[in-house]
Amino acid sequence: MHKREIKTNFYEIGKIMNENNGEGKLIALCSRPGMGKTTLMFEIMKNISELNDGNVLFFSLEGFTSN
């Protein structure tokens, strides 16, 4: 089976995402509030979409409150 590389323009992140072709992986980006997690994810998503001619889905629980 042909292994498809996911291009990100971020070497270390691309390396993690492409291990075992990313199959069955959930990658969590965590840090303290205000450190730029969302900005970084949007940049990664933009790069993946542009460099791989594909679509990307973003899901976040930021700001979510439970009653």
Secondary structure, DSSP 8 states (H G I E B T S, - for coil): --------S-HHHHHHHHGGGGTT-------STTSSHHHHHHHHHHHHHHHHT--------TT----
